[in-house]
């Protein structure tokens, strides 16, 4: 087909934040370097959260300082939850800030200590500051398909948030299935609804594979016209504030599916598989991804 699908690699942030073994700064830099050597151009490299709450994400400034300049067009993304995080993101020299707004109050209070409305106030303040300082801003609507505490999240609530974020002028908005409860049909409907209320924004999708629907949901998103998908090398990760959370869809599994269908990702599948096995070794476990075990097909002669 030749259609380009951009994969935003979230392994160094979302992938590592829920692992019991905490990788040191040097290993996290090495992981990022391996991913970028495989062709990744947008990578969620660090998270500016309280290290007492998420010790796996400590050392964000040291990681950014230890990385060489990105390749042309490359961006290292910092996750931001509040204005203090935004200030740290600017000081660390991130190329992009991703601000999270939870679609449910139940998850927002546990994950960020704030209601959805309070988080929207924070996003508005950051966007206003971003017009004068700092890197480009994107927004992620977390638990956009279901919340572990409040249950079903109505489509109307999600679209109201997307509309409000779009009206702030945020150019890219992600819908995140943070706990892996979505299905392909709901994905298509929510993509269409989001596009109708924020037609100027680029949509991105973020799936977890908790219930083994992640790749099917990615397929549905691509079929609905979305060209940007988050994924985590090795399929590692999850949210420390969501019960029974598991990793994102695996980057190499997604790349394989897309390449077999004729899509272009610009990524080296073999190098991504090698990176998945490398980070899994550092974590002392097997990577959850299928491709890390089975390999690509067809195999080289």
Backbone as CSV, one residue per row, in Angstrom:
resi,resn,N_x,N_y,N_z,CA_x,CA_y,CA_z,C_x,C_y,C_z
1,UNK,0.826,-1.208,0.000,0.000,0.000,0.000,0.865,1.265,0.000
2,UNK,1.970,1.233,0.767,2.853,2.368,0.843,2.403,3.457,1.803
3,UNK,1.206,3.348,2.381,0.750,4.356,3.341,1.643,4.323,4.573
4,UNK,2.048,5.499,5.030,2.953,5.588,6.163,2.171,5.591,7.472
5,UNK,2.556,4.718,8.385,2.003,4.688,9.737,3.136,5.026,10.692
6,UNK,2.962,6.075,11.455,3.985,6.486,12.414,3.766,5.755,13.736
7,UNK,4.823,5.145,14.238,4.762,4.486,15.541,5.529,5.333,16.546
8,UNK,4.831,5.774,17.584,5.455,6.500,18.683,5.858,5.462,19.721
9,UNK,7.141,5.336,19.945,7.666,4.314,20.846,7.575,4.797,22.295
10,UNK,6.848,4.033,23.127,6.643,4.439,24.522,7.330,3.497,25.516
11,UNK,8.148,2.570,25.004,8.789,1.599,25.885,9.600,2.200,27.022
12,UNK,10.435,3.220,26.752,11.248,3.769,27.846,10.447,4.473,28.931
13,UNK,9.194,4.815,28.653,8.355,5.437,29.674,7.253,4.479,30.113
14,UNK,6.230,4.310,29.300,5.107,3.445,29.674,5.573,2.009,29.846
15,UNK,6.553,1.603,29.054,7.044,0.229,29.149,7.739,-0.079,30.454
16,UNK,8.509,0.867,30.959,9.326,0.607,32.152,8.661,1.017,33.460
17,UNK,7.606,1.838,33.407,7.096,2.445,34.640,6.397,1.454,35.573
18,UNK,6.018,0.282,35.059,5.296,-0.673,35.895,6.116,-1.927,36.186
19,UNK,7.399,-1.914,35.792,8.239,-3.092,35.995,8.811,-3.119,37.411
20,UNK,8.883,-4.304,37.996,9.382,-4.420,39.364,10.876,-4.130,39.451
21,UNK,11.621,-4.454,38.394,13.052,-4.143,38.380,13.246,-2.745,37.800
22,UNK,13.921,-1.897,38.552,14.148,-0.518,38.130,15.474,-0.442,37.383
23,UNK,15.422,-0.024,36.122,16.645,0.117,35.343,17.336,1.437,35.684
24,UNK,18.673,1.399,35.707,19.406,2.624,35.999,19.429,3.543,34.778
25,UNK,19.921,4.737,34.979,19.933,5.745,33.920,20.709,5.258,32.707
26,UNK,21.841,4.602,32.924,22.672,4.147,31.812,21.936,3.129,30.948
27,UNK,21.229,2.200,31.578,20.482,1.209,30.804,19.328,1.858,30.039
28,UNK,18.696,2.843,30.633,17.584,3.499,29.950,18.080,4.320,28.757
29,UNK,19.234,4.934,28.893,19.834,5.634,27.758,20.185,4.633,26.657
30,UNK,20.775,3.497,27.043,21.136,2.479,26.054,19.902,1.952,25.337
31,UNK,18.797,1.797,26.052,17.537,1.337,25.444,17.060,2.346,24.402
32,UNK,17.053,3.609,24.773,16.632,4.655,23.833,17.532,4.664,22.603
33,UNK,18.832,4.540,22.821,19.761,4.532,21.688,19.484,3.363,20.750
34,UNK,19.185,2.186,21.289,18.876,1.024,20.457,17.595,1.253,19.638
35,UNK,16.613,1.850,20.275,15.350,2.103,19.576,15.542,3.108,18.446
36,UNK,16.305,4.146,18.716,16.535,5.138,17.670,17.401,4.572,16.548
37,UNK,18.319,3.685,16.875,19.122,3.036,15.840,18.252,2.153,14.940
38,UNK,17.116,1.686,15.478,16.180,0.872,14.687,15.253,1.729,13.840
39,UNK,15.384,3.056,13.932,14.597,3.943,13.089,13.523,4.742,13.790
40,UNK,13.358,4.553,15.098,12.326,5.296,15.831,12.656,6.786,15.802
41,UNK,11.670,7.600,15.473,11.890,9.043,15.406,11.105,9.815,16.462
42,UNK,10.045,9.261,16.967,9.344,9.869,18.108,9.329,8.836,19.220
43,UNK,9.870,9.234,20.369,10.040,8.265,21.448,9.716,8.937,22.776
44,UNK,8.816,8.321,23.528,8.494,8.826,24.863,9.621,8.386,25.784
45,UNK,10.560,9.297,25.978,11.825,8.936,26.610,11.788,9.015,28.126
46,UNK,11.053,9.999,28.663,11.090,10.256,30.103,9.716,10.701,30.587
47,UNK,9.565,10.680,31.905,8.318,11.104,32.543,8.663,12.013,33.707
48,UNK,8.056,13.191,33.738,8.337,14.159,34.796,7.290,14.037,35.895
49,UNK,7.328,12.894,36.566,6.422,12.606,37.668,7.230,12.523,38.956
50,UNK,6.531,12.451,40.063,7.196,12.360,41.363,7.886,11.003,41.482
51,UNK,9.213,10.964,41.610,9.916,9.687,41.673,9.563,8.862,42.915
52,UNK,8.990,9.491,43.928,8.558,8.727,45.099,7.333,7.883,44.755
53,UNK,6.513,8.364,43.830,5.324,7.614,43.419,5.648,6.608,42.316
54,UNK,6.559,6.983,41.417,6.942,6.097,40.316,8.468,6.061,40.247
55,UNK,9.106,5.258,41.105,10.576,5.248,41.157,11.223,4.801,39.855
56,UNK,10.494,4.042,39.034,11.043,3.591,37.749,11.358,4.764,36.819
57,UNK,10.750,5.915,37.073,10.911,7.076,36.198,11.854,8.132,36.762
58,UNK,12.546,7.820,37.846,13.518,8.764,38.404,14.663,8.973,37.409
59,UNK,15.275,10.146,37.485,16.446,10.410,36.652,16.135,10.950,35.270
60,UNK,14.965,11.557,35.083,14.583,12.041,33.751,15.587,13.057,33.224
61,UNK,15.986,13.994,34.063,16.934,15.021,33.621,18.276,14.406,33.244
62,UNK,18.720,13.420,34.007,20.011,12.774,33.704,19.949,12.032,32.370
63,UNK,18.820,11.427,32.089,18.666,10.717,30.808,18.730,11.699,29.648
64,UNK,17.988,12.781,29.732,17.999,13.757,28.645,19.390,14.354,28.463
65,UNK,20.088,14.588,29.546,21.439,15.145,29.451,22.420,14.138,28.857
66,UNK,22.154,12.843,29.052,23.076,11.807,28.595,22.864,11.366,27.165
67,UNK,21.804,11.846,26.506,21.522,11.469,25.125,22.190,12.435,24.157
68,UNK,22.745,11.883,23.086,23.247,12.731,22.017,22.072,13.385,21.300
69,UNK,22.347,14.388,20.491,21.281,15.050,19.737,20.553,14.031,18.877
70,UNK,19.227,14.147,18.749,18.481,13.184,17.933,18.804,13.340,16.451
71,UNK,18.492,12.301,15.691,18.633,12.366,14.245,17.677,13.416,13.695
72,UNK,17.915,13.907,12.485,16.998,14.894,11.902,15.544,14.407,11.939
73,UNK,14.677,15.248,12.442,13.268,14.890,12.570,12.941,14.116,13.824
74,UNK,13.944,13.767,14.606,13.709,12.987,15.815,13.202,13.843,16.963
75,UNK,12.361,13.234,17.792,11.827,13.924,18.960,11.877,13.015,20.174
76,UNK,12.397,13.535,21.272,12.302,12.861,22.573,11.173,13.536,23.351
77,UNK,10.180,12.735,23.726,8.968,13.251,24.357,9.066,13.088,25.870
78,UNK,8.615,14.115,26.584,8.500,14.025,28.033,7.043,14.007,28.443
79,UNK,6.675,13.061,29.322,5.306,13.002,29.837,5.151,14.031,30.948
80,UNK,4.064,14.785,30.904,3.841,15.890,31.831,2.436,15.758,32.429
81,UNK,2.336,15.915,33.747,1.039,15.836,34.422,0.607,17.160,35.038
82,UNK,1.541,18.100,35.207,1.226,19.361,35.876,2.232,20.429,35.447
83,UNK,2.046,21.629,35.959,2.914,22.731,35.537,4.355,22.529,36.012
84,UNK,4.534,21.925,37.167,5.900,21.627,37.616,6.565,20.665,36.636
85,UNK,5.830,19.663,36.174,6.359,18.747,35.175,6.706,19.458,33.876
86,UNK,5.859,20.424,33.487,6.122,21.219,32.281,7.439,21.993,32.417
87,UNK,7.648,22.588,33.579,8.880,23.346,33.808,10.106,22.436,33.748
88,UNK,9.985,21.249,34.309,11.096,20.298,34.238,11.336,19.850,32.797
89,UNK,10.260,19.661,32.054,10.351,19.235,30.662,11.115,20.266,29.834
90,UNK,10.798,21.538,30.038,11.496,22.607,29.326,12.970,22.621,29.711
91,UNK,13.231,22.569,31.012,14.615,22.652,31.485,15.457,21.487,30.985
92,UNK,14.837,20.324,30.833,15.567,19.131,30.392,15.816,19.122,28.890
93,UNK,15.139,19.991,28.152,15.366,20.076,26.718,14.602,19.062,25.887
94,UNK,13.430,18.627,26.348,12.619,17.695,25.552,12.139,18.368,24.271
95,UNK,11.941,17.554,23.247,11.503,18.065,21.953,9.982,18.146,21.844
96,UNK,9.295,17.524,22.797,7.832,17.484,22.769,7.353,17.165,24.175
97,UNK,6.210,17.725,24.549,5.587,17.426,25.840,4.239,16.775,25.596
98,UNK,3.994,15.652,26.256,2.712,14.963,26.167,2.002,15.108,27.505
99,UNK,0.892,15.848,27.505,0.142,16.124,28.729,-1.040,15.166,28.812
100,UNK,-1.214,14.537,29.970,-2.258,13.532,30.142,-3.463,14.127,30.862
101,UNK,-4.647,13.857,30.308,-5.919,14.204,30.948,-6.737,12.921,31.058
102,UNK,-7.168,12.577,32.247,-7.923,11.346,32.459,-9.405,11.570,32.147
103,UNK,-9.993,10.622,31.455,-11.397,10.747,31.076,-12.356,10.441,32.220
104,UNK,-11.839,9.933,33.336,-12.690,9.652,34.498,-12.079,10.284,35.736
105,UNK,-12.947,10.735,36.632,-12.453,11.303,37.884,-11.811,10.242,38.761
106,UNK,-12.370,9.026,38.741,-11.830,7.962,39.584,-10.379,7.678,39.286
107,UNK,-10.053,7.584,38.001,-8.671,7.320,37.633,-7.815,8.568,37.816
108,UNK,-8.388,9.733,37.516,-7.629,10.965,37.641,-7.147,11.222,39.052
109,UNK,-8.008,10.994,40.028,-7.635,11.233,41.417,-6.546,10.263,41.859
110,UNK,-6.649,9.001,41.441,-5.644,8.018,41.851,-4.338,8.169,41.073
111,UNK,-4.429,8.530,39.813,-3.237,8.603,38.969,-2.531,9.951,39.084
112,UNK,-3.307,11.035,39.190,-2.733,12.363,39.148,-3.141,13.263,40.305
113,UNK,-3.993,12.746,41.187,-4.409,13.540,42.332,-5.293,14.711,41.959
114,UNK,-6.026,14.579,40.827,-6.860,15.685,40.372,-8.021,15.151,39.561
115,UNK,-9.131,15.875,39.590,-10.291,15.516,38.793,-10.037,15.848,37.327
116,UNK,-10.930,15.377,36.462,-10.798,15.681,35.039,-10.834,17.184,34.800
117,UNK,-11.757,17.895,35.438,-11.838,19.343,35.234,-10.567,20.046,35.706
118,UNK,-10.023,19.593,36.814,-8.781,20.191,37.308,-7.623,19.927,36.341
119,UNK,-7.598,18.735,35.749,-6.553,18.426,34.775,-6.712,19.265,33.508
120,UNK,-7.934,19.537,33.098,-8.154,20.398,31.939,-7.683,21.825,32.226
121,UNK,-7.868,22.272,33.456,-7.348,23.589,33.831,-5.827,23.611,33.709
122,UNK,-5.184,22.529,34.133,-3.731,22.430,34.028,-3.304,22.445,32.561
123,UNK,-3.991,21.649,31.738,-3.653,21.620,30.316,-3.791,23.010,29.703
124,UNK,-4.880,23.709,30.033,-5.064,25.057,29.507,-3.937,25.991,29.898
125,UNK,-3.490,25.880,31.156,-2.390,26.731,31.621,-1.091,26.391,30.894
126,UNK,-0.850,25.099,30.681,0.381,24.688,29.986,0.354,25.138,28.527
127,UNK,-0.799,24.991,27.876,-0.907,25.432,26.478,-0.664,26.931,26.382
128,UNK,-1.198,27.704,27.324,-0.975,29.154,27.319,0.502,29.473,27.487
129,UNK,1.164,28.756,28.373,2.600,28.975,28.558,3.384,28.500,27.346
130,UNK,2.882,27.422,26.724,3.572,26.855,25.572,3.602,27.784,24.373
131,UNK,2.698,28.737,24.322,2.717,29.701,23.219,3.906,30.649,23.346
132,UNK,4.495,30.725,24.534,5.618,31.641,24.775,6.931,30.907,25.022
133,UNK,6.847,29.649,25.444,8.055,28.928,25.838,7.859,27.440,25.632
134,UNK,8.955,26.728,25.455,8.904,25.282,25.491,8.584,24.614,24.176
135,UNK,8.549,23.269,24.204,8.375,22.462,22.997,6.915,22.324,22.593
136,UNK,6.639,21.730,21.434,5.259,21.446,21.033,4.555,20.571,22.064
137,UNK,3.231,20.738,22.145,2.425,20.033,23.148,1.422,19.125,22.460
138,UNK,1.359,17.875,22.916,0.291,16.969,22.536,-0.479,16.592,23.798
139,UNK,-1.640,15.998,23.624,-2.452,15.597,24.781,-2.927,14.168,24.608
140,UNK,-2.932,13.433,25.696,-3.466,12.079,25.726,-4.665,12.020,26.662
141,UNK,-5.774,11.522,26.150,-6.959,11.277,26.980,-6.862,9.834,27.463
142,UNK,-6.482,9.656,28.718,-6.321,8.302,29.251,-7.674,7.724,29.659
143,UNK,-7.726,6.417,29.857,-8.940,5.631,30.149,-10.108,6.073,29.264
144,UNK,-9.824,6.290,27.984,-10.851,6.776,27.050,-11.833,5.698,26.636
145,UNK,-11.583,4.442,27.036,-12.475,3.334,26.669,-13.004,2.594,27.891
146,UNK,-12.533,2.950,29.073,-12.993,2.287,30.282,-12.043,2.563,31.429
147,UNK,-12.595,2.655,32.640,-11.833,3.010,33.836,-11.884,1.853,34.843
148,UNK,-10.762,1.530,35.491,-10.782,0.434,36.467,-11.571,0.756,37.731
149,UNK,-11.885,2.020,37.952,-12.579,2.428,39.165,-14.015,2.882,38.898
150,UNK,-14.220,3.619,37.798,-15.553,4.147,37.489,-16.301,3.312,36.461
151,UNK,-15.651,2.313,35.891,-16.321,1.450,34.922,-16.349,2.037,33.526
152,UNK,-17.456,1.852,32.832,-17.574,2.342,31.458,-17.429,3.865,31.415
153,UNK,-16.722,4.319,30.407,-16.568,5.763,30.189,-17.408,6.128,28.969
154,UNK,-18.466,6.924,29.129,-19.361,7.217,28.015,-18.653,7.934,26.871
155,UNK,-19.065,7.608,25.655,-18.485,8.261,24.483,-18.663,9.773,24.560
156,UNK,-19.813,10.217,25.057,-20.073,11.648,25.132,-19.063,12.361,26.023
157,UNK,-18.629,11.695,27.080,-17.632,12.305,27.971,-16.290,12.439,27.252
158,UNK,-15.927,11.410,26.497,-14.663,11.444,25.767,-14.697,12.530,24.693
159,UNK,-15.786,12.580,23.940,-15.846,13.562,22.864,-15.898,14.989,23.405
160,UNK,-16.505,15.192,24.563,-16.511,16.529,25.168,-15.091,16.948,25.522
161,UNK,-14.319,16.008,26.039,-12.917,16.307,26.353,-12.125,16.600,25.087
162,UNK,-12.298,15.764,24.076,-11.566,15.960,22.825,-11.919,17.314,22.219
163,UNK,-13.203,17.670,22.244,-13.620,18.975,21.715,-12.901,20.110,22.462
164,UNK,-12.907,20.018,23.792,-12.295,21.071,24.601,-10.790,21.156,24.354
165,UNK,-10.139,20.006,24.213,-8.691,19.999,23.944,-8.406,20.581,22.564
166,UNK,-9.228,20.207,21.592,-9.067,20.767,20.263,-9.249,22.269,20.246
167,UNK,-10.203,22.771,21.024,-10.455,24.209,21.077,-9.299,24.968,21.719
168,UNK,-8.482,24.278,22.516,-7.283,24.902,23.076,-6.183,25.071,22.020
169,UNK,-6.346,24.384,20.895,-5.342,24.472,19.838,-4.303,23.377,19.865
170,UNK,-4.529,22.330,20.663,-3.599,21.197,20.686,-3.690,20.471,19.349
171,UNK,-2.549,20.272,18.701,-2.553,19.771,17.330,-2.642,18.258,17.223
172,UNK,-2.291,17.525,18.272,-2.396,16.054,18.245,-3.020,15.581,19.544
173,UNK,-4.041,14.744,19.423,-4.770,14.221,20.579,-4.790,12.704,20.492
174,UNK,-4.381,12.052,21.569,-4.385,10.591,21.614,-5.555,10.096,22.455
175,UNK,-6.196,9.039,21.980,-7.182,8.309,22.774,-6.487,7.063,23.301
176,UNK,-6.462,6.910,24.618,-5.700,5.825,25.232,-6.613,4.807,25.896
177,UNK,-6.417,3.541,25.520,-7.088,2.423,26.196,-6.148,1.939,27.286
178,UNK,-6.091,2.690,28.359,-5.080,2.525,29.400,-5.108,1.156,30.062
179,UNK,-6.289,0.536,30.142,-6.392,-0.754,30.837,-6.754,-1.891,29.894
180,UNK,-6.771,-1.640,28.600,-6.979,-2.716,27.631,-8.359,-3.323,27.648
181,UNK,-9.399,-2.464,27.530,-10.779,-2.972,27.531,-11.513,-2.698,26.216
182,UNK,-10.881,-2.010,25.284,-11.562,-1.609,24.046,-11.770,-2.793,23.112
183,UNK,-12.655,-2.586,22.147,-12.871,-3.546,21.062,-12.807,-2.778,19.752
184,UNK,-12.564,-3.466,18.631,-12.373,-2.753,17.368,-13.548,-1.890,16.942
185,UNK,-14.770,-2.316,17.198,-15.940,-1.559,16.780,-16.075,-0.252,17.578
186,UNK,-15.796,-0.343,18.887,-15.821,0.878,19.703,-14.709,1.819,19.286
187,UNK,-13.550,1.267,18.953,-12.439,2.105,18.489,-12.865,2.922,17.275
188,UNK,-13.459,2.261,16.297,-13.871,2.973,15.087,-14.873,4.086,15.432
189,UNK,-15.851,3.776,16.277,-16.856,4.782,16.617,-16.229,5.977,17.335
190,UNK,-15.301,5.717,18.237,-14.712,6.824,18.990,-13.750,7.650,18.131
191,UNK,-13.083,6.996,17.210,-12.252,7.750,16.267,-13.125,8.678,15.441
192,UNK,-14.220,8.155,14.927,-15.117,8.974,14.114,-15.709,10.120,14.935
193,UNK,-16.076,9.837,16.178,-16.646,10.872,17.039,-15.605,11.934,17.361
194,UNK,-14.382,11.509,17.672,-13.319,12.462,17.986,-13.007,13.345,16.787
195,UNK,-12.967,12.746,15.618,-12.667,13.511,14.404,-13.761,14.556,14.135
196,UNK,-14.998,14.212,14.462,-16.102,15.139,14.190,-16.057,16.366,15.080
197,UNK,-15.519,16.241,16.302,-15.520,17.385,17.225,-14.188,18.125,17.252
198,UNK,-13.124,17.523,16.707,-11.807,18.179,16.645,-11.192,17.922,15.274
199,UNK,-11.815,18.436,14.220,-11.393,18.097,12.858,-9.993,18.580,12.496
200,UNK,-9.472,19.574,13.200,-8.145,20.098,12.876,-7.020,19.334,13.581
201,UNK,-7.364,18.540,14.577,-6.345,17.825,15.346,-5.968,16.508,14.677
202,UNK,-4.719,16.146,14.772,-4.259,14.829,14.343,-4.587,13.850,15.468
203,UNK,-5.155,12.705,15.118,-5.496,11.714,16.138,-4.402,10.662,16.259
204,UNK,-4.158,10.250,17.486,-3.222,9.171,17.785,-3.937,8.167,18.680
205,UNK,-3.562,6.907,18.610,-4.187,5.871,19.436,-3.136,5.155,20.270
206,UNK,-3.541,4.780,21.483,-2.633,4.173,22.456,-3.363,2.981,23.075
207,UNK,-2.876,1.769,22.756,-3.572,0.563,23.212,-2.707,-0.292,24.128
208,UNK,-3.369,-0.880,25.110,-2.755,-1.919,25.943,-3.372,-3.258,25.557
209,UNK,-2.605,-4.312,25.781,-3.019,-5.638,25.292,-3.500,-6.533,26.431
210,UNK,-4.074,-5.929,27.447,-4.470,-6.649,28.655,-5.378,-7.834,28.355
211,UNK,-6.292,-7.649,27.425,-7.267,-8.696,27.090,-7.088,-9.217,25.669
212,UNK,-5.872,-9.044,25.140,-5.473,-9.582,23.830,-6.296,-9.024,22.672
213,UNK,-6.759,-7.797,22.819,-7.464,-7.141,21.717,-6.648,-5.993,21.123
214,UNK,-5.422,-5.811,21.584,-4.645,-4.637,21.204,-4.391,-4.505,19.714
215,UNK,-3.919,-5.574,19.055,-3.633,-5.486,17.627,-4.910,-5.334,16.814
216,UNK,-5.981,-5.996,17.233,-7.263,-5.823,16.542,-7.725,-4.375,16.643
217,UNK,-7.508,-3.758,17.792,-7.888,-2.362,17.962,-7.016,-1.446,17.109
218,UNK,-5.719,-1.775,17.012,-4.826,-0.997,16.149,-5.283,-1.093,14.695
219,UNK,-5.645,-2.297,14.269,-6.163,-2.495,12.913,-7.385,-1.618,12.671
220,UNK,-8.301,-1.613,13.638,-9.518,-0.819,13.487,-9.186,0.668,13.375
221,UNK,-8.209,1.114,14.154,-7.810,2.508,14.091,-7.226,2.881,12.742
222,UNK,-6.361,2.014,12.212,-5.765,2.268,10.898,-6.848,2.285,9.825
223,UNK,-7.777,1.329,9.901,-8.875,1.288,8.931,-9.762,2.533,9.020
224,UNK,-9.822,3.126,10.219,-10.610,4.347,10.404,-9.837,5.594,9.989
225,UNK,-8.597,5.408,9.536,-7.830,6.529,9.011,-6.783,7.116,9.926
226,UNK,-6.558,6.515,11.102,-5.538,7.022,12.018,-4.159,6.575,11.527
227,UNK,-3.213,7.509,11.530,-1.876,7.234,11.011,-0.789,7.250,12.086
228,UNK,-1.169,7.408,13.361,-0.188,7.468,14.441,-0.633,6.536,15.567
229,UNK,0.235,5.597,15.930,-0.065,4.618,16.970,1.082,4.549,17.966
230,UNK,0.749,4.503,19.252,1.751,4.243,20.282,1.986,2.745,20.399
231,UNK,3.209,2.351,20.753,3.510,0.950,21.017,4.761,0.886,21.882
232,UNK,4.944,-0.245,22.537,6.064,-0.427,23.469,6.908,-1.619,23.041
233,UNK,8.185,-1.386,22.838,9.099,-2.453,22.442,9.038,-3.608,23.444
234,UNK,8.807,-4.806,22.937,8.709,-5.978,23.797,7.330,-6.207,24.378
235,UNK,6.451,-5.206,24.273,5.137,-5.329,24.904,5.187,-5.206,26.411
236,UNK,6.259,-4.585,26.924,6.413,-4.433,28.372,5.575,-3.266,28.864
237,UNK,5.316,-3.232,30.179,4.759,-2.044,30.788,3.397,-2.195,31.412
238,UNK,2.723,-1.044,31.497,1.444,-0.965,32.174,1.425,0.235,33.094
239,UNK,0.309,0.464,33.744,0.165,1.617,34.634,0.209,1.163,36.092
240,UNK,1.090,1.761,36.908,1.165,1.344,38.313,-0.065,1.673,39.132
241,UNK,-0.968,2.513,38.595,-2.165,2.904,39.340,-3.430,2.248,38.796
242,UNK,-3.255,1.271,37.883,-4.394,0.532,37.345,-4.246,-0.939,37.729
243,UNK,-5.177,-1.499,38.494,-5.066,-2.905,38.908,-4.978,-3.844,37.716
244,UNK,-4.079,-4.824,37.809,-3.910,-5.880,36.800,-3.521,-5.343,35.426
245,UNK,-2.899,-4.173,35.406,-2.491,-3.589,34.127,-1.349,-4.391,33.516
246,UNK,-1.399,-4.538,32.191,-0.291,-5.169,31.473,0.197,-4.209,30.406
247,UNK,1.142,-4.662,29.605,1.837,-3.773,28.698,1.032,-3.290,27.511
248,UNK,1.646,-2.323,26.838,1.093,-1.829,25.578,1.199,-2.911,24.513
249,UNK,0.546,-2.673,23.369,0.815,-3.545,22.233,2.306,-3.461,21.928
250,UNK,2.877,-4.590,21.540,4.322,-4.663,21.295,4.664,-4.010,19.968
251,UNK,5.668,-3.173,19.981,6.070,-2.469,18.761,6.375,-3.436,17.637
252,UNK,7.149,-4.483,17.941,7.563,-5.399,16.873,6.387,-6.201,16.326
253,UNK,5.418,-6.540,17.172,4.219,-7.234,16.681,3.412,-6.328,15.753
254,UNK,3.286,-5.062,16.148,2.559,-4.099,15.324,3.289,-3.854,13.999
255,UNK,4.600,-3.695,14.062,5.391,-3.471,12.844,5.225,-4.643,11.894
256,UNK,5.313,-5.849,12.420,5.170,-7.044,11.583,3.819,-7.050,10.876
257,UNK,2.749,-6.800,11.621,1.411,-6.795,11.031,1.304,-5.745,9.932
258,UNK,1.807,-4.557,10.200,1.724,-3.480,9.228,2.578,-3.761,7.994
259,UNK,3.792,-4.251,8.209,4.673,-4.537,7.075,4.100,-5.638,6.190
260,UNK,3.522,-6.656,6.806,2.932,-7.750,6.014,1.795,-7.237,5.126
261,UNK,1.108,-6.203,5.610,-0.009,-5.647,4.841,0.451,-4.617,3.814
262,UNK,1.740,-4.281,3.827,2.257,-3.340,2.853,2.365,-1.906,3.322
263,UNK,2.121,-1.657,4.612,2.290,-0.311,5.142,3.772,-0.030,5.384
264,UNK,4.105,1.250,5.450,5.480,1.688,5.691,5.568,2.281,7.091
265,UNK,6.527,1.818,7.887,6.751,2.402,9.214,8.113,3.078,9.329
266,UNK,9.017,2.759,8.404,10.365,3.291,8.490,11.216,2.634,9.570
267,UNK,10.741,1.530,10.143,11.441,0.881,11.252,12.027,-0.458,10.822
268,UNK,13.144,-0.804,11.435,13.853,-2.055,11.174,13.301,-3.114,12.137
269,UNK,12.529,-4.060,11.611,11.864,-5.043,12.463,12.865,-5.895,13.220
270,UNK,13.903,-6.377,12.556,14.888,-7.223,13.239,15.571,-6.462,14.378
271,UNK,15.873,-5.198,14.141,16.505,-4.395,15.188,15.559,-4.164,16.360
272,UNK,14.261,-4.041,16.079,13.286,-3.873,17.160,13.149,-5.156,17.975
273,UNK,13.179,-6.300,17.307,13.132,-7.575,18.027,14.350,-7.708,18.923
274,UNK,15.518,-7.337,18.400,16.748,-7.402,19.201,16.658,-6.471,20.408
275,UNK,16.097,-5.273,20.219,15.945,-4.345,21.334,14.978,-4.898,22.380
276,UNK,13.915,-5.568,21.930,12.954,-6.170,22.858,13.620,-7.229,23.726
277,UNK,14.412,-8.082,23.114,15.082,-9.121,23.881,16.167,-8.539,24.790
278,UNK,16.802,-7.469,24.334,17.824,-6.812,25.168,17.196,-6.239,26.436
279,UNK,16.099,-5.485,26.306,15.499,-4.869,27.477,14.866,-5.924,28.379
280,UNK,14.312,-6.982,27.792,13.752,-8.054,28.609,14.838,-8.707,29.456
281,UNK,16.020,-8.897,28.861,17.151,-9.453,29.611,17.518,-8.545,30.781
282,UNK,17.515,-7.249,30.552,17.834,-6.305,31.627,16.776,-6.342,32.729
283,UNK,15.552,-6.639,32.342,14.462,-6.703,33.317,14.361,-8.072,33.988
284,UNK,15.135,-9.036,33.503,15.128,-10.368,34.090,13.887,-11.168,33.786
285,UNK,13.367,-11.030,32.558,12.137,-11.720,32.185,12.128,-11.947,30.682
286,UNK,11.167,-12.735,30.206,10.948,-12.863,28.775,10.038,-11.726,28.319
287,UNK,10.298,-11.203,27.132,9.420,-10.172,26.585,8.054,-10.776,26.282
288,UNK,6.966,-10.063,26.583,5.631,-10.596,26.295,5.294,-10.695,24.812
289,UNK,6.029,-10.024,23.952,5.660,-9.956,22.542,5.782,-11.298,21.842
290,UNK,4.972,-11.489,20.801,5.019,-12.720,20.003,6.269,-12.780,19.137
291,UNK,6.648,-11.645,18.536,7.788,-11.632,17.615,9.110,-11.870,18.327
292,UNK,9.198,-11.515,19.601,10.452,-11.781,20.337,10.671,-13.271,20.507
293,UNK,9.590,-14.074,20.417,9.712,-15.526,20.518,9.740,-16.197,19.143
294,UNK,8.837,-15.783,18.278,8.675,-16.482,16.994,9.562,-15.934,15.886
295,UNK,9.951,-14.674,15.998,10.723,-14.048,14.943,9.847,-13.625,13.779
296,UNK,10.477,-12.979,12.790,9.753,-12.498,11.624,9.545,-13.620,10.618
297,UNK,8.724,-13.344,9.618,8.469,-14.278,8.515,8.303,-13.467,7.248
298,UNK,8.865,-13.911,6.131,9.728,-15.084,5.995,11.120,-14.816,6.565
299,UNK,11.769,-15.870,6.988,13.117,-15.720,7.529,14.106,-15.536,6.379
300,UNK,15.202,-14.835,6.642,16.219,-14.658,5.589,16.750,-16.000,5.098
301,UNK,17.040,-16.090,3.811,17.570,-17.333,3.242,18.946,-17.637,3.805
